[in-house]
Amino acid sequence: MIDRERRKRVMQRSMRLGHCICNPRQPCPCPTFKQQDICTCAGERPQVDGRPVRLTKLVERPGCASKIDQDLLKEVLADLPEIKDPNVIVGVAAGDDAGIYQIPAGPALVQTVDVFTPCVDDPYTFGQIAAANSVSDVYAMGGRPLTALSIVGIPVGQVPDEVLSQILSGGIERMNQAGCSVIGGHSINDQQIKAGFAVTGLIDRDCIITNAGARPGDALILTKPIGTGIIAFAGQIDRARPQDLSAAIESMITLNKVASELMVQFKAHACTDVTGFGLMGHLAEMARSSGVDVEVVWDWIPLLPGVIDYATAGILPGGIERNRHACGHNVQPDPRIQQEMVDVCYDPQTSGGLLIAIEIARADAMLKALRQAGARAAAIIGRVLAKGNGTIHLTTDCSRKVPEGVSPIPTPEKDLQPAPCCAEANGPAATSKIGQIRGKFLEFLGAAASPHGLDAYTKQAIAIALSVAMRCEPCLRMHIKKAREKGFTDAEIEEAAWMGISFAGSPSMAFYDTMVKGLDRR
C-alpha cells in the first residue's frame, strides 16, 4: 500500500533540491518513478520477480577474482604507517594470511577478514563458500576460529529478500561446522552482491605457522585441487559441465580444518592458503618471505575435473592475466609446458586448499593422514630447493597428457540461436509446415554459428566476411554490431570485410563502402 502523503513529502524535498535524496546522481522524478510509479526515497520497493536468481549473472568478476590484484595491493600496503605495538606478532608488513595479536598475560588472537562476489548461482551455497573461505586464513596460520561477523552487500529491491537470508544461512551452517559462532554482522545496499566474514580465533604462540618458514629440502603439499576460478568463469558464461561445477562446489565448501590440524600435528614449517592470487601468486609470496627458491612439477598439481578442457578451449578468466602480471617474473616455466597449462597455475582460487612446506621425512606420513581424513586430492607438488630470492621453477615430467586442439565443451543454449539477420527478417515462425521447416533451419543456423572447433571470435569475423560477400545488408548490420560488442576494433572489422570482398569482387566492395558510410552517419 503506497503512503501517498509520505511520497508527496519526500518528493517535494527532492524536487526543491534538484536531486533524489536517496541517490543524488539522479533527478526527481527519477527513471524508476517514471517507469514503475515507485519512489524508493519514500521507502517504496519494486515488486521483485520471484523466479530463482543466478547470482553470477549479477557480478562482473566471480569469487576471489573480484579482489584487488596483488601488484596494486603491495603498492598500497607499502605506504601504510608502521604498526609499533609490541603485541603484534604478525601484522600487515608480513603479508601473511591473517594477523596475530598477543593479549598480555593471555592467549594470542588470530584475526582475518575476507569478502568476495558470488562464484556460484545458489545463494545458500555461496554463503557456505564465503564462510569456508573466510575461516581458511585462520586455519592457514594453525589457529582455531572462535567467532565471526558477517559482511554482506546486496542490491535491495533487485533480488528477492530470501537471497540475503539464504546467503547468511549457508554461511552460518558452515561456520557452525567449523565450531565458529556468528555473533553479528553488517550489511549494505550494494549493486554488486558480495559476502564474507571477519573471523577471530585463538592460536598457541608456540604453534604459529606463517608463510615465511619454508626451508631447503622441504616438500610442498597442496591439500585441494585447483581450477575453481576457471570453472566459475565457465559457469558464468554457461560453458561449464554440471558435474564439473558440482566438483568445484564440493571443493570450495570443504573446510581446511582437518588439514590445519594435521599440519600442526606434523610440525609443518610454513603454510598459506591458495585463494585469489592463484597457486603461483601465493607460492611466490611464501618463497620470497622464506628467502628460498622452489620447484613445482606441473604434472603433480591436482586439478579439478574439466580444467584442462576449459583451458585448452581458451576459457580462462581475466584474473589469470592480473596474477601473471603480478608474479610472473618469479616463475620460470619449462618450455615443454603449454602456455594454457601454465595459465592454470595463475588461476584465482576461491576457498582453495592449504599449501604446506614440511620436512621431507614427514611429508609422506602427513599426505597419508590427509587422504585418510578425506582430502583425497592432496598431493606433493614440489620441493623447496635452496636459499634464494623467491624463484619458482615450474617443471614437467611429461606424465600428464594434454589433448591437442580444442577440447569438447558444452555450448550455451543462447549460443545455439542464430544471430538475428536476414534469416529472421520475415517475422516470427508460423505454426504451419513451412513455419516448422523455417524453425528447423534457424536451429541449424544457430548450431552452425555456435563455437565448437572455431571460437566465437573467429566465427564472428567469418560472419562479417560472408555478409559482405553475399551483400546482405541486415546480416552485415547485425554482425558488425555483435563484433563491436565482442570487442572487435574497426581495423579488425575492416579486415574481415575485405576477406569477403576478395572472394566476391567489386560489387561487394561497393556494397560494403555504402553500408559503412550509412553506419557512420548513424
C-alpha positions in Angstrom: 0.0 0.0 0.0 1.5 3.3 -1.1 1.6 6.1 1.5 0.7 9.0 -0.7 1.4 11.6 1.9 4.8 10.3 2.6 5.6 10.1 -1.1 4.4 13.7 -1.6 6.5 15.0 1.3 9.7 13.2 0.2 9.4 14.1 -3.5 8.8 17.8 -2.7 12.1 17.8 -0.8 13.9 16.1 -3.6 12.4 18.5 -6.2 13.4 21.5 -4.3 17.0 20.2 -4.0 17.0 19.2 -7.7 18.2 15.6 -6.7 16.7 12.5 -5.3 17.5 12.4 -1.6 18.3 8.7 -1.8 20.5 9.0 -4.9 21.9 12.5 -5.6 23.1 11.3 -9.0 19.5 11.2 -10.2 16.9 14.0 -10.7 13.5 13.9 -9.2 11.3 12.3 -10.5 13.8 9.6 -11.3 13.6 7.0 -14.0 12.3 4.4 -11.6 9.4 6.6 -10.6 8.6 7.4 -14.3 8.7 3.8 -15.4 7.3 1.9 -12.4 5.4 4.5 -10.3 7.7 3.7 -7.3 9.5 6.3 -5.1 12.4 4.5 -3.5 13.3 7.6 -1.5 9.9 7.2 0.2 10.7 3.6 1.1 8.6 2.1 -1.7 10.1 -1.1 -3.1 9.6 -2.6 -6.5 8.0 -5.9 -6.9 10.8 -8.4 -7.4 10.4 -11.3 -9.8 10.1 -14.4 -7.6 12.0 -16.6 -10.1 15.3 -18.1 -9.0 18.2 -15.6 -9.3 21.5 -16.5 -10.9 24.0 -14.7 -8.7 26.9 -15.0 -11.1 25.0 -13.0 -13.7 24.8 -10.0 -11.3 28.5 -9.6 -10.9 31.4 -8.7 -13.1 34.1 -11.0 -11.6 33.1 -14.1 -9.7 34.6 -15.3 -6.4 38.1 -14.3 -5.4 38.7 -13.0 -8.9 36.9 -9.9 -7.7 39.7 -9.0 -5.3 42.3 -6.2 -5.9 45.3 -7.6 -7.8 48.5 -8.4 -5.9 50.6 -5.7 -7.6 48.3 -2.9 -6.6 47.8 -4.3 -3.2 51.5 -4.4 -2.5 51.9 -0.9 -3.7 49.2 0.4 -1.4 50.3 -1.5 1.6 53.9 -0.3 1.2 52.7 3.3 2.1 50.8 2.4 5.2 52.2 3.8 8.5 54.2 1.3 10.7 52.4 -0.5 13.5 54.6 -0.2 16.5 52.5 -2.2 19.0 54.9 -4.8 20.5 51.9 -7.2 21.0 51.5 -7.5 17.2 53.2 -10.8 16.4 52.2 -11.0 12.7 50.8 -7.8 11.1 50.4 -6.0 7.8 54.1 -5.9 7.0 54.4 -9.7 7.0 51.9 -10.0 4.1 50.6 -13.2 5.7 47.1 -14.7 5.6 46.0 -13.4 9.0 47.2 -11.1 11.8 48.2 -12.4 15.2 47.9 -10.3 18.4 49.3 -11.4 21.8 47.0 -10.4 24.6 49.2 -9.5 27.6 49.2 -12.4 30.1 46.6 -14.1 27.9 46.2 -16.1 24.6 47.2 -15.0 21.2 44.4 -13.9 18.8 44.4 -14.6 15.1 42.2 -12.3 13.1 41.2 -12.0 9.4 38.5 -10.7 7.1 37.5 -11.9 3.6 34.8 -10.7 1.3 34.1 -11.5 -2.4 31.4 -11.8 -5.1 29.4 -15.0 -5.9 31.2 -17.7 -7.8 28.0 -19.9 -7.8 24.4 -19.1 -8.5 22.8 -20.7 -5.4 22.7 -18.2 -2.5 22.9 -20.8 0.2 25.9 -22.5 -1.4 27.5 -19.0 -1.9 27.2 -18.4 1.8 28.8 -21.8 2.6 31.7 -21.0 0.3 32.1 -17.5 1.8 32.3 -18.9 5.3 34.8 -21.7 4.3 37.0 -19.2 2.5 36.9 -16.7 5.5 38.0 -19.2 8.1 40.7 -20.6 5.8 43.1 -17.8 6.7 42.9 -18.7 10.4 43.5 -22.4 9.5 46.5 -21.4 7.4 48.2 -20.0 10.5 47.4 -23.1 12.6 44.7 -21.3 14.6 41.2 -22.2 15.8 38.3 -19.9 14.7 36.0 -18.8 17.6 33.7 -16.0 16.4 32.7 -14.3 13.2 31.0 -11.2 12.0 29.2 -11.4 8.7 29.6 -8.8 5.9 27.1 -8.7 3.1 26.4 -6.4 0.2 23.2 -6.9 -1.8 21.1 -4.8 -4.3 18.0 -4.3 -2.3 14.8 -4.3 -4.4 16.6 -6.1 -7.3 16.7 -9.6 -5.9 14.2 -11.4 -3.6 14.7 -10.8 0.1 15.3 -14.5 0.7 18.6 -14.3 -1.2 20.1 -12.4 1.7 18.6 -14.9 4.2 19.9 -17.8 2.2 23.4 -16.4 2.0 23.5 -15.9 5.7 22.0 -19.3 6.5 24.6 -21.0 4.3 27.4 -19.1 6.0 26.2 -19.8 9.5 25.8 -23.6 8.7 29.4 -23.8 7.6 30.6 -21.7 10.5 28.8 -24.0 12.9 30.7 -26.9 11.3 33.9 -25.0 12.0 32.9 -24.5 15.6 32.8 -20.8 15.0 29.9 -18.7 16.3 28.5 -15.9 14.1 27.7 -13.2 16.7 26.8 -10.3 14.5 27.5 -8.6 11.2 27.0 -5.7 8.8 25.0 -5.3 5.6 25.0 -2.6 2.9 22.8 -1.9 -0.1 25.3 -2.5 -3.0 24.9 -3.1 -6.7 27.5 -5.9 -6.6 26.5 -8.8 -4.4 29.2 -9.8 -2.0 29.6 -11.7 1.2 32.3 -12.7 3.7 33.2 -12.8 7.4 35.6 -11.2 9.8 36.9 -14.0 11.9 38.6 -14.1 15.3 40.4 -17.2 16.6 42.9 -18.4 19.1 46.4 -19.7 18.4 49.1 -21.2 20.5 52.1 -18.9 20.2 54.4 -21.9 20.0 52.4 -23.4 17.1 52.1 -20.4 14.8 52.8 -21.3 11.2 53.5 -18.4 8.8 54.3 -18.3 5.1 57.9 -17.3 5.9 59.2 -20.6 7.4 59.9 -22.8 4.3 63.3 -24.5 4.5 65.5 -26.0 1.8 64.7 -29.7 1.4 61.0 -29.2 2.4 58.3 -31.0 0.4 55.4 -28.8 -0.8 51.9 -30.3 -0.2 48.7 -28.9 -1.7 45.5 -30.1 0.0 42.9 -29.3 -2.6 42.8 -29.3 -6.4 43.0 -26.0 -8.3 40.8 -24.7 -11.1 37.8 -23.1 -9.2 38.3 -19.7 -11.0 38.3 -21.3 -14.4 35.2 -23.4 -13.7 33.4 -20.5 -12.1 34.1 -18.4 -15.1 32.9 -21.2 -17.4 29.7 -21.4 -15.4 29.2 -17.7 -15.6 29.2 -17.8 -19.4 27.2 -21.1 -19.5 30.1 -23.2 -20.7 30.6 -25.5 -17.7 29.5 -29.1 -17.4 27.2 -29.6 -14.4 29.4 -32.4 -13.0 32.5 -30.1 -13.1 30.6 -27.3 -11.3 29.5 -29.8 -8.7 33.1 -31.0 -8.1 34.3 -27.3 -7.8 31.5 -26.5 -5.3 32.3 -29.6 -3.2 35.9 -28.5 -3.0 35.0 -24.8 -2.2 32.6 -25.6 0.7 35.1 -28.1 2.3 36.8 -26.6 5.3 40.6 -26.6 5.7 40.1 -27.6 9.4 41.5 -31.1 9.3 44.4 -30.1 7.0 45.3 -27.3 9.5 45.1 -29.7 12.5 47.3 -32.2 10.7 50.0 -29.7 9.6 50.3 -28.5 13.3 50.5 -32.2 14.4 53.2 -33.0 11.8 55.1 -29.8 12.6 54.9 -28.1 9.2 57.4 -25.3 8.6 55.3 -22.9 6.5 51.7 -22.6 5.1 49.5 -20.3 3.1 46.0 -20.9 1.7 45.7 -20.7 -2.1 43.0 -18.1 -3.0 42.7 -15.1 -5.2 46.4 -14.7 -6.2 46.5 -18.3 -7.6 48.9 -21.1 -6.8 51.8 -19.2 -8.3 51.0 -15.9 -6.5 50.7 -17.5 -3.1 53.7 -19.8 -3.6 55.8 -16.8 -4.8 54.9 -14.9 -1.7 55.8 -17.9 0.5 59.1 -18.4 -1.3 60.0 -14.7 -1.2 59.1 -14.4 2.5 61.1 -17.5 3.3 64.1 -16.5 1.2 64.1 -19.7 -0.9 63.7 -20.9 -4.4 61.2 -23.7 -5.1 60.4 -26.3 -7.8 56.9 -27.3 -8.7 56.1 -30.2 -11.1 53.2 -29.3 -13.3 52.0 -32.9 -13.7 51.8 -33.4 -9.9 49.4 -30.4 -9.3 45.9 -31.7 -8.5 43.3 -30.3 -10.9 39.5 -30.2 -10.7 37.7 -32.2 -13.4 37.4 -30.4 -16.7 40.0 -27.7 -16.1 42.3 -28.9 -18.9 39.4 -28.9 -21.3 38.4 -25.4 -20.4 41.9 -24.1 -20.5 42.6 -25.7 -23.9 39.4 -24.1 -25.2 40.6 -20.7 -24.1 38.0 -20.4 -21.2 40.4 -18.5 -18.9 39.2 -15.7 -16.6 40.8 -12.2 -16.6 42.1 -12.8 -13.1 44.8 -15.1 -14.6 46.3 -12.2 -16.5 46.4 -10.0 -13.4 48.0 -12.7 -11.4 50.6 -13.4 -14.0 51.4 -9.7 -14.3 51.9 -9.6 -10.5 54.2 -12.6 -10.0 55.1 -14.0 -13.4 58.6 -12.6 -13.1 59.2 -15.0 -10.3 58.1 -18.0 -12.4 60.4 -19.9 -14.8 58.2 -22.4 -16.7 59.6 -25.4 -18.6 59.2 -24.6 -22.3 57.6 -28.0 -22.8 54.5 -27.0 -20.8 51.8 -25.4 -23.0 51.0 -21.8 -22.2 47.4 -22.6 -21.4 48.6 -25.1 -18.8 50.9 -22.5 -17.2 47.9 -20.2 -17.1 46.1 -22.7 -14.9 48.7 -22.2 -12.3 47.7 -18.5 -12.1 44.0 -19.2 -11.8 42.4 -17.2 -8.9 41.1 -19.7 -6.4 38.1 -19.3 -4.2 38.3 -21.3 -0.9 41.3 -23.2 -2.1 43.4 -25.6 -0.2 46.4 -25.1 2.1 49.9 -25.0 0.6 52.2 -26.5 3.2 56.0 -26.7 3.4 57.1 -29.6 5.6 60.2 -31.6 6.3 60.5 -34.3 3.5 60.8 -37.1 6.1 57.3 -36.2 7.4 55.7 -35.5 4.1 54.5 -39.0 3.1 53.0 -39.6 6.6 51.1 -36.3 6.5 49.9 -37.0 3.0 48.6 -40.4 4.0 46.8 -38.8 7.0 45.3 -36.1 4.8 43.9 -38.7 2.4 42.6 -40.9 5.2 40.8 -37.8 6.6 39.0 -37.2 3.2 41.4 -34.9 1.4 41.7 -37.4 -1.5 43.2 -34.9 -3.9 46.0 -33.8 -1.6 49.4 -34.2 -3.3 53.1 -33.4 -3.0 53.6 -30.9 -5.9 57.2 -30.0 -5.5 60.0 -29.1 -3.1 62.0 -26.2 -1.7 65.4 -26.1 -3.5 67.7 -23.8 -1.6 68.1 -20.3 -0.3 67.2 -17.8 -3.0 65.1 -14.8 -4.0 61.7 -16.5 -4.4 62.0 -18.0 -7.9 59.6 -20.8 -8.8 60.9 -23.4 -11.3 57.8 -24.8 -12.9 58.9 -28.2 -14.4 57.3 -31.2 -16.0 57.9 -35.0 -16.0 55.6 -35.2 -19.0 53.3 -37.7 -17.2 50.1 -35.7 -17.6 48.8 -35.8 -21.1 47.1 -32.7 -22.5 44.8 -33.2 -25.6 45.8 -31.5 -28.7 43.5 -28.9 -30.2 40.3 -27.6 -28.6 38.6 -30.0 -26.2 34.9 -30.6 -26.5 32.9 -28.4 -24.1 29.2 -27.6 -23.9 27.8 -24.7 -25.9 25.3 -22.5 -24.0 21.7 -22.6 -25.2 21.7 -18.9 -26.1 24.6 -19.5 -28.5 22.6 -22.2 -30.3 20.3 -19.5 -31.5 21.5 -17.7 -34.7 22.4 -14.1 -34.6 19.3 -12.1 -35.9 19.9 -11.3 -39.5 18.2 -11.8 -42.8 17.0 -15.3 -41.9 14.7 -13.7 -39.3 13.6 -10.7 -41.4 10.3 -12.2 -42.4 8.7 -12.2 -38.9 8.1 -15.0 -36.3 7.9 -18.6 -37.3 4.4 -19.8 -38.2 2.8 -23.0 -36.9 2.4 -24.3 -40.5 4.5 -26.9 -42.1 6.6 -24.1 -43.7 6.9 -22.5 -40.3 8.2 -25.7 -38.8 10.7 -26.1 -41.6 11.8 -22.5 -41.1 12.2 -23.2 -37.4 14.5 -26.2 -38.1 16.5 -24.0 -40.5 17.0 -21.4 -37.8 18.0 -24.1 -35.3 20.6 -25.3 -37.9 21.9 -21.8 -38.3 22.3 -21.5 -34.6 24.3 -24.7 -34.3 26.5 -23.7 -37.2 27.2 -20.3 -35.7 28.0 -21.5 -32.2 31.6 -22.0 -31.1 32.9 -25.6 -31.4 36.3 -26.2 -33.2 36.4 -22.5 -34.0 35.9 -20.0 -31.2 33.2 -17.3 -31.2 35.6 -14.5 -32.1 36.7 -16.3 -35.3 33.2 -17.2 -36.3 32.1 -13.6 -35.9 34.8 -12.5 -38.3 33.7 -15.1 -40.8 30.1 -13.9 -40.4 31.2 -10.4 -41.4 33.1 -11.7 -44.4 30.2 -13.8 -45.6 27.7 -10.9 -45.1 29.8 -8.7 -47.4 30.4 -11.4 -49.9 26.6 -12.1 -50.1 25.8 -8.4 -50.0 23.2 -8.9 -47.2 22.5 -5.6 -45.6 20.6 -6.9 -42.5 23.3 -9.5 -41.9 26.1 -7.0 -42.1 24.4 -4.5 -39.8 23.8 -7.2 -37.1 27.2 -8.8 -37.4 29.1 -5.5 -37.2 27.1 -4.7 -34.1 27.8 -8.1 -32.5 31.5 -7.8 -33.4 31.8 -4.5 -31.6 30.1 -6.0 -28.6 32.7 -8.7 -28.6 35.5 -6.1 -28.6 36.4 -6.0 -32.3 38.3 -3.0 -33.4 37.3 -1.1 -36.6 40.5 -2.4 -38.2 39.6 -6.0 -37.5 36.0 -5.5 -38.9 37.6 -3.9 -42.0 40.0 -6.8 -42.4 37.1 -9.4 -42.1 35.1 -7.4 -44.6 37.9 -7.4 -47.1 38.1 -11.2 -46.9 34.6 -11.2 -48.2 35.4 -8.6 -50.9 38.4 -10.7 -52.0 36.1 -13.5 -52.9 33.1 -11.6 -54.2 34.7 -8.7 -56.1 33.9 -5.1 -56.9 30.1 -5.3 -56.3 30.7 -6.4 -52.7 33.3 -3.6 -52.2 30.7 -1.0 -53.4 28.1 -2.6 -51.1 30.4 -2.5 -48.1 31.6 1.0 -48.7 27.9 2.2 -49.0 27.0 0.3 -45.8 29.9 1.6 -43.8 29.1 5.2 -44.8 25.5 4.7 -43.7 26.5 3.2 -40.4 29.0 6.1 -39.8 26.2 8.6 -40.4 24.2 6.9 -37.7 
